[in-house]
């Protein structure tokens, strides 16, 4: 029988909006009022939890949260330099579900789905169907980690690793815990932002009971995301003793202003979440309409340094395929 808290987040996920017409109706728009392209959902479906919907402004076509999830005609515009695998995940694949790009750490594609489909996603074309589904399928990846004693940290990513049921997540963490040379477990997840009731007692128990040092990296792009149940979920993570960082993506029409970024950073810091990275957009096919020039990114971070304490200013970075680390900008 599912624990009550797990049942809650799964019910929230089941009630998420998956139909463009429903999304428009809930926000008070007519079907032809926005530059909507429902055809774009055939290859990359619409998915919006109702908790996230509740933070949008009804009737505002420029709402920054709506812009992140709304399929639009620009996604079908072919732009030179925008490709399906902008960060060269394919070249980093060491075993089914296992990627390694950087020294001392590896990444597991722990789940192939998310609780929200962000239209700028850098893995929107990723072949998740080829990755492990059952716990036993992880054997080659876990063996590879065991055999490489230089690896200290495992990053659970996806998709979103917190889409795993509590029991399966606990089993995977237990397997990693048994690998002696590992010392840290990092989880990259957007669920604490978009489906906050996923931060439940079972998740916290799993992370706190492991000998591995847990680090949670969440993903919020706009201060309006950090409200209500989301703020409570982040506060719970931090006050449970789990270091929590945020990484954001610089997105045109969403957070490409100094006031917006400053408000985001302050809301995070006030909850004990440290701004970590501000990513320049990965140049993935279908996302060019979100791109902000590098020069603008530099200028925005320069302004943030004048407004905020140093610990509240994220590092502006770009991921360059084949490089040994994220590439700092400025």
N, C-alpha and C positions, 0 to 999 in steps of 0.2 A: 504494500500500500504506500502511495506517495505521501511524504510529509506534507502537512498543510501549507507550509511556506513554498514548497516546490509546486504544489497544485496551483497556488496563487499566481506565480509568474507564468506558468504554462497556460493558465486561462487567459492571462493578459495578452500573451503572444497569440493565442487562438483568436482573440477578438480584434487583432490588428487589421487595419484597412489594407485591402489588396486590390481594390477596384478604383480606377481614376474617377469615375462618376460619383462614387460614394465620397471620396476625398473632397471633390469640388462641392458637393451638396452640403457636407458637414461644415465647410468654411464659407458657405453662402455665395458661391460663384455659379454662374450659368455655365453650361457645357462648353460654350465657345468663347468664354471671356478671357481665357489665358492662352498663351502660345503652347498649348498642350499637344503632345504627340503620343497618343495611346499606343501606337505601333511600337514605340521604343520599349514597352513593357514585355514584348514577346521574347526578347533575348535577355532582358534584365528587369524582372518584375517589380512592380510597385509594392512596397511593404512599409507601413507606418503604424507604430503602436499608438493606441489612443492616449496614453500618457504624454507622448510627444506631440500629438495633435493638439492637446489641450493647452500647450504653450504657444501655439500659433495665434496670430491675430486674425479673426474672421474678416473676410472682405478685403484684406490687404494683399494684392498680387505680388508685392515686393517683400513680403515677410521673409526674413532670412532663414527661418527654419523650413518654411515651405519650399524655398528655392533649393534646398539641399536634397529634397526627395521628389520634386515634381519632374516627371519626364517631359522634355520639351523637344521641339523640332531641331534645335541646334545639335542634339546628340547624333543626328544622322549626317551632319556636315563633315566631309572628309577634309582634314587639315594636315598638311605635310608635317612630319615629325611626331605625330600622335599615333601610337602603335598599341597593339594589344598587350604586350608585355614590356612596359616601359622600364621596369626595374630589373629585368632579366632574371625573374624567378626560375625559369626553366634551367638556366645554366647553373643555378645554385642548388639544384635538387640532388641530394646525396643518396636518398632511399625514398620509398613511398612515404609521403607526408613529411619528409625531413629536408629542410633547406639550411645551407650554411653559407653566409656571405662574409662574416667577420670572425676574427680570431677569438677563441675562447668561449663562443656561444653559438647555439644552434636554435632553429625555429621549427616547431612542430605545427603543421596545419591540422589543428585538433578538431576542427569542425568546418563543414563546407557551407554553412548558412549563417545568417545574421538575423537580428531582431528588427533591423531597419535596412533598407537598401538605399545607400547614399549614392546619388547620381555621379559623384566625382570619384567613386571607389577605384583604387589602383589595381584591385584584383577583380574587377567586374567581368573580365574575360577568362579568369583562371579556370583550369580544368579540374574542378573539385571532384568530379565523378571518378577520377583516377586515383584518388587518395584513400587511405584506410577508413573503413567504416566501423568495424568491430575491434574490440580491444586486442584480440589475437593478431589482427592485421598489422599492429604496431611493432611486432617482433623484429623485423629487419631494421627499423629506425632505432629502436631501443638497443639493439645489438651494436649498431654503429656508434651510438653514444657511449656505450660501455667500453668499446675498444679504443676510443680516443680520449686519453686521460688529460688532454689539454683543455677539454671542454669543462667549464665551471658553471655555466648558466644555460638553462633551457627556457626559451620563450614560447609560450602557448599563444597561437594566433589562429587565423582562419581566413575567411569567415570570422566567426567569433567563438572563442573557446568556451565562453560561458553559456553557449547554447547546449553544451553537453548536460545531460541530467546529472544531478548531484552525485549519484552513485557511480556513474561512469567517470566523472571528473575525479572523484576520490580515488578510484582504482588506478587511473593514469598517474595521478600524483604519487600514489603509493609505489608504483613501478619506478618512477623517477627517483623517489626518495631512497630506494635501495641501491642506486648507483653511487658508489662511495665518493667518487671525485667531483660530483656535482655539489655545489654550495648554494645556488640561488635558483629560484623559480619566478619567472616574470610572466605576467598575464596581460596581454593587450586586448582590451575589451571596450566596446561602446555600450554594452548593456547597462552599466550603472547610470549612464546618461539617458538612454532612450527607453529602457525597461527597468526602472529602479528597483522594483520588488524582487529582481534577481539577486540582489544583495541580501541573502537570507542567512539564518543561523547555520545551516548546513554548509554553505560556502565558506563562511568565516571559520567554522570548525575545521574544515579540510585544510585551509591555508595555515591556520595557527597550530595544527597538530603535526604538520610536517617538520622534519629537521631542517629542510631547505628554507632559506630566507625568502619570504614572498615579497614581491614588488608588483603593485597594480598600476598599469598605465591605461588611463581612460582617454576618451577622445571627445572633447567638446570644442566647438568652433565659435560659439556665440554666447554672450552672457544670458540671453533669454532661455538657453537650455538649462542653465544652472538655477533651477527654481523648484519650489514645492518638494515633491517626493524625490526628485533628483538630488537636491541639496541634502536631504536627509540621508540618502544612500551614501553619498560621498562622506558626510560627517560620520556615518557609522563605520565605514572602512577605516578612516583615519583614526578614530577613537578606539578602534579595535587593535590598533598597533601596527597596521599594515601600511608601509610607505606607499603613498599614492601620488602619481605624477599625471600630468595632462599633456597630450600632444594634439596640436591643432593643425589644420591645413589652411593656408591663406587662399581665400576664395573670393572671386569677384562678385560683388553684390551681396555678400554675406558678412564678411568681417574685414574688408579692405579699407578700414578707417582707423585712425589712432584712438578715437573715443571708444569704438567698439572693442578693440583689442585690449585697451586699458581696463575697461569694465569687466571683460572676461577674466583677465589675469587677477584683478582684485577680488572678484567673487570666488575664484578658485582658492586664492591664498587665504581668504577669510574663513574658508572651510578646512584649511590645512593641506590643500592639494597644491603641489608645486608645478607651475608652468615649466615645461621641459623643452619641447621642440615646437617651433612654428615651421611647418614644412611648406616649401614651394610645391606647387602642384606637380604630381607625377604625370607625364605627358601621355596619358592613356587615351586611346581612341574613344571618342564620344564625350570628352570632358573639356575640350578647348575653350568653351564659353565660360569656364570658371577661372581661367588662367589670369594671374596678376603678374605684371612684369617684375623681374628681379630687382630693378632699381627702386620700384615702389615698395617692395618688401624691405629693402635696406633702410629707406627713409622712414618707414613706419616703426621699425625697431629702434632706430636712432631717437625718434620722438618718445617711444616708450621709456627709454633709459632716462629721459629728462623728467618723466612723470612718476616713475615707480622705483621702489628699492630694487637693487640688483637681483635679489632672489626671486622677484616677481616678473622678471623679463625673460621670456623664452628665447632659446637660441634659434636663429633663422638658419635652416639647413635645406639642402637638396640631396636626394638620393641619386647617385650616379652609378650606373651599372658597372660592376667590376672594381669599384674603389673599395679600400679596406675599411672604410667607415663612412658615416654620413658626412657630407661636405659642408662645412660651415660657410655661410655667406656673410661677409662683412665682419 
